[in-house]
């Protein structure tokens, strides 16, 4: 598993809001939950719940996928490589 530098700052920028930095990148707006495990003698583990909707199956020939910038940035920071943009088809 890849290791990352995590910084959690409570009550930032306001009371009740928290800032989460992963490798210096603020991904606070893309994270819905966080679980931190601090077990003696072990490296801390952080489990993030991102603002992503889970579905079992969706099928469409014409669907447009929208990933909010905050979620996209969080995923990229965690190692996700977004797909290349679609190349428009040329008209015959």
LODODO-222150 format. One record per residue: residue number from 1; residue in one letter; z, y, x of N, C-alpha, C, CB in turn. Coordinates in steps of 0.001 Angstrom, whole numbers. Atoms other than C-alpha are relative to their C-alpha. Glycine has a CB too. Example, Ala and Ser with C-alpha at 12.3 -4.5 7.8 and 13.67 -1.06 7.14 Angstrom:
@nr = 1 | rest = a | n_Z = 0 | n_Y = -1190 | n_X = 890 | ca_Z = 7800 | ca_Y = -4500 | ca_X = 12300 | c_Z = 0 | c_Y = 1200 | c_X = 900 | cb_Z = 1246 | cb_Y = 27 | cb_X = -992
@nr = 2 | rest = s | n_Z = -60 | n_Y = -1190 | n_X = -820 | ca_Z = 7140 | ca_Y = -1060 | ca_X = 13670 | c_Z = 730 | c_Y = 1090 | c_X = -770 | cb_Z = -1415 | cb_Y = 462 | cb_X = 414
end
This chain:
@nr = 1 | rest = x | n_Z = 0 | n_Y = -1176 | n_X = 848 | ca_Z = 0 | ca_Y = 0 | ca_X = 0 | c_Z = 0 | c_Y = 1238 | c_X = 892 | cb_Z = 1223 | cb_Y = -1 | cb_X = -964
@nr = 2 | rest = x | n_Z = 81 | n_Y = -1233 | n_X = -773 | ca_Z = -861 | ca_Y = 3471 | ca_X = 1300 | c_Z = 1263 | c_Y = 826 | c_X = -176 | cb_Z = -1228 | cb_Y = 814 | cb_X = -414
@nr = 3 | rest = x | n_Z = -1185 | n_Y = -857 | n_X = 57 | ca_Z = 2060 | ca_Y = 5726 | ca_X = 2156 | c_Z = -424 | c_Y = 1459 | c_X = -78 | cb_Z = 911 | cb_Y = -233 | cb_X = 1227
@nr = 4 | rest = x | n_Z = 279 | n_Y = -1421 | n_X = 195 | ca_Z = 2119 | ca_Y = 9379 | ca_X = 1144 | c_Z = 1289 | c_Y = 792 | c_X = 156 | cb_Z = -637 | cb_Y = 258 | cb_X = -1391
@nr = 5 | rest = x | n_Z = -1149 | n_Y = -906 | n_X = -45 | ca_Z = 4420 | ca_Y = 12337 | ca_X = 1724 | c_Z = 193 | c_Y = 560 | c_X = -1410 | cb_Z = -209 | cb_Y = 1161 | cb_X = 1061
@nr = 6 | rest = x | n_Z = -334 | n_Y = -450 | n_X = 1352 | ca_Z = 6121 | ca_Y = 13140 | ca_X = -1600 | c_Z = 1066 | c_Y = 1087 | c_X = 86 | cb_Z = 492 | cb_Y = -1188 | cb_X = -882
@nr = 7 | rest = x | n_Z = -1001 | n_Y = -1057 | n_X = 96 | ca_Z = 7963 | ca_Y = 16391 | ca_X = -2320 | c_Z = 199 | c_Y = 327 | c_X = -1468 | cb_Z = -423 | cb_Y = 1269 | cb_X = 807
@nr = 8 | rest = x | n_Z = -337 | n_Y = -308 | n_X = 1394 | ca_Z = 9728 | ca_Y = 16890 | ca_X = -5657 | c_Z = 949 | c_Y = 1193 | c_X = 12 | cb_Z = 650 | cb_Y = -1244 | cb_X = -733
@nr = 9 | rest = x | n_Z = -842 | n_Y = -1192 | n_X = 70 | ca_Z = 11136 | ca_Y = 20335 | ca_X = -6418 | c_Z = 358 | c_Y = 241 | c_X = -1458 | cb_Z = -718 | cb_Y = 1248 | cb_X = 617
@nr = 10 | rest = x | n_Z = -392 | n_Y = -201 | n_X = 1397 | ca_Z = 13157 | ca_Y = 20541 | ca_X = -9661 | c_Z = 42 | c_Y = 1478 | c_X = -369 | cb_Z = 1361 | cb_Y = -634 | cb_X = -262
@nr = 11 | rest = x | n_Z = -84 | n_Y = -1345 | n_X = 578 | ca_Z = 13087 | ca_Y = 23601 | ca_X = -11897 | c_Z = -928 | c_Y = 1001 | c_X = 691 | cb_Z = 1427 | cb_Y = 502 | cb_X = 75
@nr = 12 | rest = x | n_Z = 1016 | n_Y = -852 | n_X = -625 | ca_Z = 9951 | ca_Y = 24992 | ca_X = -10263 | c_Z = -1294 | c_Y = -173 | c_X = -778 | cb_Z = -201 | cb_Y = -353 | cb_X = 1519
@nr = 13 | rest = x | n_Z = -235 | n_Y = -1420 | n_X = -201 | ca_Z = 8235 | ca_Y = 27212 | ca_X = -11318 | c_Z = 1010 | c_Y = 609 | c_X = -975 | cb_Z = -1291 | cb_Y = 730 | cb_X = -110
@nr = 14 | rest = x | n_Z = -979 | n_Y = -515 | n_X = 962 | ca_Z = 10708 | ca_Y = 27542 | ca_X = -14204 | c_Z = 990 | c_Y = -1124 | c_X = -314 | cb_Z = -703 | cb_Y = 523 | cb_X = -1315
@nr = 15 | rest = x | n_Z = -1011 | n_Y = 988 | n_X = 361 | ca_Z = 13813 | ca_Y = 25789 | ca_X = -15511 | c_Z = -611 | c_Y = -1074 | c_X = -899 | cb_Z = 1195 | cb_Y = 678 | cb_X = -703
@nr = 16 | rest = x | n_Z = 502 | n_Y = 1117 | n_X = 788 | ca_Z = 12933 | ca_Y = 22343 | ca_X = -16881 | c_Z = -1371 | c_Y = -485 | c_X = 425 | cb_Z = -44 | cb_Y = 382 | cb_X = -1429
@nr = 17 | rest = x | n_Z = 1297 | n_Y = 430 | n_X = -534 | ca_Z = 9606 | ca_Y = 22161 | ca_X = -15038 | c_Z = 218 | c_Y = -439 | c_X = 1448 | cb_Z = -1081 | cb_Y = 1154 | cb_X = -93
@nr = 18 | rest = x | n_Z = -171 | n_Y = 526 | n_X = -1351 | ca_Z = 9216 | ca_Y = 20256 | ca_X = -11790 | c_Z = -1332 | c_Y = 27 | c_X = 725 | cb_Z = 574 | cb_Y = -1433 | cb_X = -29
@nr = 19 | rest = x | n_Z = 1204 | n_Y = 8 | n_X = -824 | ca_Z = 6747 | ca_Y = 20511 | ca_X = -8946 | c_Z = -40 | c_Y = -1312 | c_X = 772 | cb_Z = -37 | cb_Y = 1227 | cb_X = 970
@nr = 20 | rest = x | n_Z = 199 | n_Y = 1237 | n_X = -740 | ca_Z = 5334 | ca_Y = 17320 | ca_X = -7425 | c_Z = -1157 | c_Y = 200 | c_X = 960 | cb_Z = -266 | cb_Y = -1199 | cb_X = -957
@nr = 21 | rest = x | n_Z = 1034 | n_Y = -83 | n_X = -1025 | ca_Z = 3447 | ca_Y = 17503 | ca_X = -4149 | c_Z = -210 | c_Y = -1384 | c_X = 591 | cb_Z = 383 | cb_Y = 1026 | cb_X = 1108
@nr = 22 | rest = x | n_Z = 356 | n_Y = 1237 | n_X = -689 | ca_Z = 1618 | ca_Y = 14481 | ca_X = -2731 | c_Z = -892 | c_Y = 417 | c_X = 1162 | cb_Z = -725 | cb_Y = -1046 | cb_X = -966
@nr = 23 | rest = x | n_Z = 702 | n_Y = -417 | n_X = -1215 | ca_Z = 502 | ca_Y = 15047 | ca_X = 842 | c_Z = -348 | c_Y = 1486 | c_X = -35 | cb_Z = -1271 | cb_Y = -826 | cb_X = 186
@nr = 24 | rest = x | n_Z = 186 | n_Y = -1445 | n_X = 45 | ca_Z = 879 | ca_Y = 18783 | ca_X = 221 | c_Z = -825 | c_Y = 511 | c_X = -1162 | cb_Z = -624 | cb_Y = 440 | cb_X = 1243
@nr = 25 | rest = x | n_Z = 813 | n_Y = -389 | n_X = 1158 | ca_Z = -1270 | ca_Y = 18779 | ca_X = -2942 | c_Z = 865 | c_Y = -25 | c_X = -1263 | cb_Z = -1233 | cb_Y = -949 | cb_X = -159
@nr = 26 | rest = x | n_Z = -779 | n_Y = -82 | n_X = 1235 | ca_Z = 359 | ca_Y = 19919 | ca_X = -6175 | c_Z = -734 | c_Y = -756 | c_X = -1100 | cb_Z = 243 | cb_Y = 1482 | cb_X = -414
@nr = 27 | rest = x | n_Z = 605 | n_Y = 783 | n_X = 1079 | ca_Z = -400 | ca_Y = 17267 | ca_X = -8789 | c_Z = 883 | c_Y = 14 | c_X = -1246 | cb_Z = -242 | cb_Y = -1447 | cb_X = 458
@nr = 28 | rest = x | n_Z = -976 | n_Y = -77 | n_X = 1086 | ca_Z = 2358 | ca_Y = 18330 | ca_X = -11195 | c_Z = -624 | c_Y = -61 | c_X = -1385 | cb_Z = 792 | cb_Y = 1259 | cb_X = 125
@nr = 29 | rest = x | n_Z = 602 | n_Y = -71 | n_X = 1334 | ca_Z = 29 | ca_Y = 19053 | ca_X = -14109 | c_Z = -695 | c_Y = -1291 | c_X = -422 | cb_Z = -986 | cb_Y = 1129 | cb_X = -47
@nr = 30 | rest = x | n_Z = 657 | n_Y = 1256 | n_X = 341 | ca_Z = -1629 | ca_Y = 15611 | ca_X = -13926 | c_Z = 964 | c_Y = -1156 | c_X = -204 | cb_Z = -973 | cb_Y = -358 | cb_X = 1065
@nr = 31 | rest = x | n_Z = -997 | n_Y = 1075 | n_X = 67 | ca_Z = 1627 | ca_Y = 13613 | ca_X = -13952 | c_Z = 840 | c_Y = 140 | c_X = -1261 | cb_Z = 907 | cb_Y = 12 | cb_X = 1253
@nr = 32 | rest = x | n_Z = -805 | n_Y = 0 | n_X = 1228 | ca_Z = 3416 | ca_Y = 12659 | ca_X = -17180 | c_Z = 1374 | c_Y = -608 | c_X = 219 | cb_Z = -721 | cb_Y = -757 | cb_X = -1100
@nr = 33 | rest = x | n_Z = -1307 | n_Y = 597 | n_X = -285 | ca_Z = 6222 | ca_Y = 10566 | ca_X = -15683 | c_Z = 39 | c_Y = -430 | c_X = 1464 | cb_Z = 282 | cb_Y = -1215 | cb_X = -943
@nr = 34 | rest = x | n_Z = -201 | n_Y = 407 | n_X = -1382 | ca_Z = 7688 | ca_Y = 9565 | ca_X = -12331 | c_Z = 1240 | c_Y = -879 | c_X = 55 | cb_Z = 138 | cb_Y = 1238 | cb_X = 945
@nr = 35 | rest = x | n_Z = -1144 | n_Y = 887 | n_X = -205 | ca_Z = 9976 | ca_Y = 6695 | ca_X = -11366 | c_Z = 191 | c_Y = -168 | c_X = 1502 | cb_Z = -208 | cb_Y = -1391 | cb_X = -709
@nr = 36 | rest = x | n_Z = -303 | n_Y = 36 | n_X = -1425 | ca_Z = 11655 | ca_Y = 6796 | ca_X = -7959 | c_Z = 1018 | c_Y = -1101 | c_X = 261 | cb_Z = 530 | cb_Y = 1375 | cb_X = 496
@nr = 37 | rest = x | n_Z = -930 | n_Y = 1067 | n_X = -379 | ca_Z = 13298 | ca_Y = 3746 | ca_X = -6356 | c_Z = 453 | c_Y = 239 | c_X = 1434 | cb_Z = -659 | cb_Y = -1413 | cb_X = -150
@nr = 38 | rest = x | n_Z = -600 | n_Y = -208 | n_X = -1319 | ca_Z = 15666 | ca_Y = 4326 | ca_X = -3426 | c_Z = 927 | c_Y = -1168 | c_X = 303 | cb_Z = 775 | cb_Y = 1356 | cb_X = 65
@nr = 39 | rest = x | n_Z = -778 | n_Y = 1193 | n_X = -302 | ca_Z = 16810 | ca_Y = 861 | ca_X = -2391 | c_Z = 426 | c_Y = 9 | c_X = 1465 | cb_Z = -808 | cb_Y = -1271 | cb_X = -320
@nr = 40 | rest = x | n_Z = -483 | n_Y = -5 | n_X = -1384 | ca_Z = 18990 | ca_Y = 579 | ca_X = 755 | c_Z = -845 | c_Y = -915 | c_X = 890 | cb_Z = 1472 | cb_Y = -434 | cb_X = 50
@nr = 41 | rest = x | n_Z = 756 | n_Y = 798 | n_X = -961 | ca_Z = 17008 | ca_Y = -603 | ca_X = 3784 | c_Z = -1473 | c_Y = -130 | c_X = -316 | cb_Z = 586 | cb_Y = -1347 | cb_X = 89
@nr = 42 | rest = x | n_Z = 1407 | n_Y = 85 | n_X = 375 | ca_Z = 13651 | ca_Y = -168 | ca_X = 2034 | c_Z = -625 | c_Y = 1391 | c_X = -40 | cb_Z = -156 | cb_Y = -696 | cb_X = -1362
@nr = 43 | rest = x | n_Z = 728 | n_Y = -1258 | n_X = 120 | ca_Z = 10996 | ca_Y = 2526 | ca_X = 2021 | c_Z = 21 | c_Y = 406 | c_X = -1474 | cb_Z = -1477 | cb_Y = -132 | cb_X = 541
@nr = 44 | rest = x | n_Z = 5 | n_Y = -440 | n_X = 1400 | ca_Z = 11283 | ca_Y = 4640 | ca_X = -1158 | c_Z = -1353 | c_Y = -273 | c_X = -658 | cb_Z = 339 | cb_Y = 1500 | cb_X = -92
@nr = 45 | rest = x | n_Z = 1238 | n_Y = 186 | n_X = 755 | ca_Z = 8734 | ca_Y = 3831 | ca_X = -3841 | c_Z = -13 | c_Y = 969 | c_X = -1174 | cb_Z = -144 | cb_Y = -1471 | cb_X = -495
@nr = 46 | rest = x | n_Z = 193 | n_Y = -934 | n_X = 1099 | ca_Z = 7339 | ca_Y = 6237 | ca_X = -6408 | c_Z = -1089 | c_Y = -555 | c_X = -899 | cb_Z = -365 | cb_Y = 1426 | cb_X = 515
@nr = 47 | rest = x | n_Z = 982 | n_Y = 448 | n_X = 991 | ca_Z = 5583 | ca_Y = 5098 | ca_X = -9572 | c_Z = -338 | c_Y = 1194 | c_X = -883 | cb_Z = 546 | cb_Y = -1210 | cb_X = -857
@nr = 48 | rest = x | n_Z = 440 | n_Y = -1151 | n_X = 780 | ca_Z = 3525 | ca_Y = 7813 | ca_X = -11267 | c_Z = -696 | c_Y = -453 | c_X = -1276 | cb_Z = -935 | cb_Y = 888 | cb_X = 830
@nr = 49 | rest = x | n_Z = 742 | n_Y = 171 | n_X = 1252 | ca_Z = 2387 | ca_Y = 7862 | ca_X = -14884 | c_Z = -888 | c_Y = 1223 | c_X = -162 | cb_Z = 966 | cb_Y = -180 | cb_X = -1240
@nr = 50 | rest = x | n_Z = 934 | n_Y = -1109 | n_X = 107 | ca_Z = -730 | ca_Y = 10001 | ca_X = -15070 | c_Z = -413 | c_Y = 224 | c_X = -1450 | cb_Z = -1230 | cb_Y = -255 | cb_X = 868
@nr = 51 | rest = x | n_Z = 429 | n_Y = -352 | n_X = 1355 | ca_Z = -2061 | ca_Y = 11750 | ca_X = -18164 | c_Z = -1341 | c_Y = -620 | c_X = -329 | cb_Z = -76 | cb_Y = 1511 | cb_X = -161
@nr = 52 | rest = x | n_Z = 1236 | n_Y = 730 | n_X = 268 | ca_Z = -4677 | ca_Y = 9074 | ca_X = -18822 | c_Z = 216 | c_Y = -871 | c_X = -1228 | cb_Z = -432 | cb_Y = -861 | cb_X = 1232
@nr = 53 | rest = x | n_Z = -79 | n_Y = 835 | n_X = 1197 | ca_Z = -5357 | ca_Y = 7329 | ca_X = -22102 | c_Z = -514 | c_Y = -1390 | c_X = 345 | cb_Z = -813 | cb_Y = 620 | cb_X = -1182
@nr = 54 | rest = x | n_Z = 426 | n_Y = 1372 | n_X = -241 | ca_Z = -5522 | ca_Y = 3546 | ca_X = -21855 | c_Z = -625 | c_Y = -579 | c_X = -1266 | cb_Z = 1188 | cb_Y = -868 | cb_X = 465
@nr = 55 | rest = x | n_Z = 646 | n_Y = 683 | n_X = 1119 | ca_Z = -7910 | ca_Y = 1609 | ca_X = -24056 | c_Z = -422 | c_Y = -1381 | c_X = 473 | cb_Z = -1226 | cb_Y = 811 | cb_X = -540
@nr = 56 | rest = x | n_Z = 437 | n_Y = 1350 | n_X = -352 | ca_Z = -8871 | ca_Y = -2049 | ca_X = -24165 | c_Z = -1517 | c_Y = -82 | c_X = 127 | cb_Z = 490 | cb_Y = -1001 | cb_X = -1042
@nr = 57 | rest = x | n_Z = 1457 | n_Y = 64 | n_X = -32 | ca_Z = -12548 | ca_Y = -1501 | ca_X = -24896 | c_Z = -582 | c_Y = 1195 | c_X = -734 | cb_Z = -507 | cb_Y = -1317 | cb_X = -621
@nr = 58 | rest = x | n_Z = 746 | n_Y = -1067 | n_X = 640 | ca_Z = -14924 | ca_Y = 1321 | ca_X = -25686 | c_Z = -1447 | c_Y = -195 | c_X = 394 | cb_Z = 531 | cb_Y = 1424 | cb_X = 408
@nr = 59 | rest = x | n_Z = 1404 | n_Y = 211 | n_X = -292 | ca_Z = -18659 | ca_Y = 999 | ca_X = -25956 | c_Z = -815 | c_Y = 1097 | c_X = -665 | cb_Z = -463 | cb_Y = -1397 | cb_X = -473
@nr = 60 | rest = x | n_Z = 847 | n_Y = -1056 | n_X = 526 | ca_Z = -21155 | ca_Y = 3805 | ca_X = -26357 | c_Z = -1158 | c_Y = 219 | c_X = 948 | cb_Z = 796 | cb_Y = 1305 | cb_X = -207
@nr = 61 | rest = x | n_Z = 1189 | n_Y = -280 | n_X = -802 | ca_Z = -24658 | ca_Y = 4533 | ca_X = -25157 | c_Z = -41 | c_Y = 1465 | c_X = 425 | cb_Z = -1269 | cb_Y = -356 | cb_X = -784
@nr = 62 | rest = x | n_Z = 130 | n_Y = -1435 | n_X = -213 | ca_Z = -24143 | ca_Y = 8319 | ca_X = -25218 | c_Z = 1319 | c_Y = 709 | c_X = 288 | cb_Z = -635 | cb_Y = 618 | cb_X = -1192
@nr = 63 | rest = x | n_Z = -1314 | n_Y = -618 | n_X = -212 | ca_Z = -20480 | ca_Y = 8932 | ca_X = -24316 | c_Z = -5 | c_Y = 886 | c_X = 1245 | cb_Z = 1088 | cb_Y = -1081 | cb_X = 126
@nr = 64 | rest = x | n_Z = -237 | n_Y = -851 | n_X = -1154 | ca_Z = -19555 | ca_Y = 11787 | ca_X = -22007 | c_Z = 1464 | c_Y = -143 | c_X = 358 | cb_Z = -383 | cb_Y = 1496 | cb_X = -283
@nr = 65 | rest = x | n_Z = -1365 | n_Y = 198 | n_X = -455 | ca_Z = -16457 | ca_Y = 11126 | ca_X = -19952 | c_Z = 518 | c_Y = 1304 | c_X = 578 | cb_Z = 84 | cb_Y = -1140 | cb_X = 1044
@nr = 66 | rest = x | n_Z = -629 | n_Y = -1212 | n_X = -512 | ca_Z = -14175 | ca_Y = 14088 | ca_X = -19367 | c_Z = 1352 | c_Y = -366 | c_X = 589 | cb_Z = 152 | cb_Y = 1073 | cb_X = -1117
@nr = 67 | rest = x | n_Z = -1282 | n_Y = 185 | n_X = -663 | ca_Z = -11363 | ca_Y = 13846 | ca_X = -16850 | c_Z = 505 | c_Y = 1397 | c_X = 332 | cb_Z = -122 | cb_Y = -912 | cb_X = 1295
@nr = 68 | rest = x | n_Z = -517 | n_Y = -1337 | n_X = -301 | ca_Z = -9199 | ca_Y = 16994 | ca_X = -16775 | c_Z = 142 | c_Y = 209 | c_X = 1510 | cb_Z = 1357 | cb_Y = 217 | cb_X = -694
@nr = 69 | rest = x | n_Z = -77 | n_Y = -299 | n_X = -1433 | ca_Z = -9203 | ca_Y = 18719 | ca_X = -13384 | c_Z = 1334 | c_Y = -409 | c_X = 605 | cb_Z = -229 | cb_Y = 1478 | cb_X = 236
@nr = 70 | rest = x | n_Z = -1314 | n_Y = 340 | n_X = -550 | ca_Z = -5465 | ca_Y = 18175 | ca_X = -12963 | c_Z = 134 | c_Y = -1506 | c_X = 220 | cb_Z = 1114 | cb_Y = 495 | cb_X = -935
@nr = 71 | rest = x | n_Z = -45 | n_Y = 1457 | n_X = -148 | ca_Z = -5808 | ca_Y = 14403 | ca_X = -13529 | c_Z = -944 | c_Y = -439 | c_X = 1109 | cb_Z = -368 | cb_Y = -701 | cb_X = -1330
@nr = 72 | rest = x | n_Z = 986 | n_Y = 318 | n_X = -1039 | ca_Z = -8938 | ca_Y = 14223 | ca_X = -11333 | c_Z = 588 | c_Y = 295 | c_X = 1379 | cb_Z = -1312 | cb_Y = 808 | cb_X = -217
@nr = 73 | rest = x | n_Z = -589 | n_Y = -371 | n_X = -1282 | ca_Z = -7138 | ca_Y = 16066 | ca_X = -8514 | c_Z = 1109 | c_Y = -964 | c_X = 399 | cb_Z = 541 | cb_Y = 1424 | cb_X = -59
@nr = 74 | rest = x | n_Z = -1078 | n_Y = 950 | n_X = -290 | ca_Z = -4131 | ca_Y = 13752 | ca_X = -8799 | c_Z = -572 | c_Y = -1334 | c_X = 460 | cb_Z = 893 | cb_Y = -203 | cb_X = -1239
@nr = 75 | rest = x | n_Z = 614 | n_Y = 1277 | n_X = -368 | ca_Z = -6340 | ca_Y = 10655 | ca_X = -8648 | c_Z = -632 | c_Y = 65 | c_X = 1390 | cb_Z = -1055 | cb_Y = -398 | cb_X = -1035
@nr = 76 | rest = x | n_Z = 620 | n_Y = -150 | n_X = -1316 | ca_Z = -8291 | ca_Y = 11960 | ca_X = -5628 | c_Z = 1067 | c_Y = 35 | c_X = 1082 | cb_Z = -861 | cb_Y = 1274 | cb_X = 56
@nr = 77 | rest = x | n_Z = -1093 | n_Y = -65 | n_X = -964 | ca_Z = -5041 | ca_Y = 12781 | ca_X = -3836 | c_Z = 568 | c_Y = -1389 | c_X = 278 | cb_Z = 1103 | cb_Y = 930 | cb_X = -510
@nr = 78 | rest = x | n_Z = -542 | n_Y = 1351 | n_X = -156 | ca_Z = -3925 | ca_Y = 9180 | ca_X = -4416 | c_Z = -1025 | c_Y = -994 | c_X = 546 | cb_Z = 521 | cb_Y = -496 | cb_X = -1326
@nr = 79 | rest = x | n_Z = 977 | n_Y = 871 | n_X = -647 | ca_Z = -7157 | ca_Y = 7797 | ca_X = -2911 | c_Z = -1218 | c_Y = -367 | c_X = -821 | cb_Z = 659 | cb_Y = -1223 | cb_X = 402
@nr = 80 | rest = x | n_Z = 1151 | n_Y = 316 | n_X = 845 | ca_Z = -9624 | ca_Y = 7573 | ca_X = -5813 | c_Z = -1223 | c_Y = 753 | c_X = 474 | cb_Z = 291 | cb_Y = 334 | cb_X = -1468
@nr = 81 | rest = x | n_Z = 1266 | n_Y = -652 | n_X = -303 | ca_Z = -13242 | ca_Y = 8327 | ca_X = -5027 | c_Z = -776 | c_Y = 138 | c_X = -1295 | cb_Z = -817 | cb_Y = -797 | cb_X = 1066
@nr = 82 | rest = x | n_Z = 736 | n_Y = -173 | n_X = 1249 | ca_Z = -14993 | ca_Y = 9873 | ca_X = -8015 | c_Z = -1443 | c_Y = -459 | c_X = 155 | cb_Z = 44 | cb_Y = 1465 | cb_X = -451
@nr = 83 | rest = x | n_Z = 1402 | n_Y = 419 | n_X = -75 | ca_Z = -18443 | ca_Y = 8531 | ca_X = -8875 | c_Z = -893 | c_Y = 1221 | c_X = 264 | cb_Z = -432 | cb_Y = -722 | cb_X = -1316
@nr = 84 | rest = x | n_Z = 971 | n_Y = -1068 | n_X = -257 | ca_Z = -21448 | ca_Y = 10551 | ca_X = -7745 | c_Z = -508 | c_Y = 556 | c_X = -1325 | cb_Z = -1186 | cb_Y = -519 | cb_X = 865
@nr = 85 | rest = x | n_Z = 537 | n_Y = -549 | n_X = 1237 | ca_Z = -22786 | ca_Y = 12960 | ca_X = -10357 | c_Z = -1325 | c_Y = -636 | c_X = -364 | cb_Z = -163 | cb_Y = 1497 | cb_X = 116
@nr = 86 | rest = x | n_Z = 1240 | n_Y = 597 | n_X = 490 | ca_Z = -25575 | ca_Y = 11593 | ca_X = -12495 | c_Z = -1181 | c_Y = 911 | c_X = 339 | cb_Z = 76 | cb_Y = -249 | cb_X = -1530
@nr = 87 | rest = x | n_Z = 1218 | n_Y = -748 | n_X = -270 | ca_Z = -29061 | ca_Y = 12649 | ca_X = -11504 | c_Z = -799 | c_Y = 59 | c_X = -1297 | cb_Z = -834 | cb_Y = -653 | cb_X = 1162
@nr = 88 | rest = x | n_Z = 758 | n_Y = -88 | n_X = 1249 | ca_Z = -31003 | ca_Y = 14015 | ca_X = -14502 | c_Z = -1323 | c_Y = -759 | c_X = 113 | cb_Z = -262 | cb_Y = 1473 | cb_X = -367
@nr = 89 | rest = x | n_Z = 1267 | n_Y = 750 | n_X = 22 | ca_Z = -33924 | ca_Y = 11812 | ca_X = -15490 | c_Z = -1156 | c_Y = 972 | c_X = -163 | cb_Z = -11 | cb_Y = -1057 | cb_X = -1146
@nr = 90 | rest = x | n_Z = 1185 | n_Y = -832 | n_X = 114 | ca_Z = -37360 | ca_Y = 13329 | ca_X = -15055 | c_Z = -785 | c_Y = -384 | c_X = -1238 | cb_Z = -875 | cb_Y = -123 | cb_X = 1252
@nr = 91 | rest = x | n_Z = 828 | n_Y = 240 | n_X = 1181 | ca_Z = -39547 | ca_Y = 13700 | ca_X = -18117 | c_Z = -1368 | c_Y = -477 | c_X = 458 | cb_Z = -124 | cb_Y = 1283 | cb_X = -880
@nr = 92 | rest = x | n_Z = 1339 | n_Y = 503 | n_X = -391 | ca_Z = -42842 | ca_Y = 11697 | ca_X = -17947 | c_Z = -1095 | c_Y = 990 | c_X = -303 | cb_Z = -306 | cb_Y = -1308 | cb_X = -708
end
